[in-house]
């Protein structure tokens, strides 16, 4: 009988470095989810979509752009420090 060695279950999860990356990117992820929610609401409203629905999408787009910009600045600073 041959014994198969399995890795410990906890080694299959994300590493501390990967979790740190996710935490750093989380504001962008949250902003993108808000944008998706606004777009879904707009689409499902159909012809009843209001000016406020359009404003919500534009506001969410600006948040995505701001979060992207902050992440790019952080990554540029991190690359320059390395």
Secondary structure as GFF3:
##gff-version 3
##sequence-region A 1 82
A	DSSP	three_ten_helix	9	12	.	.	.	ID=ss1
A	DSSP	alpha_helix	16	45	.	.	.	ID=ss2
A	DSSP	three_ten_helix	46	48	.	.	.	ID=ss3
A	DSSP	alpha_helix	51	81	.	.	.	ID=ss4
###
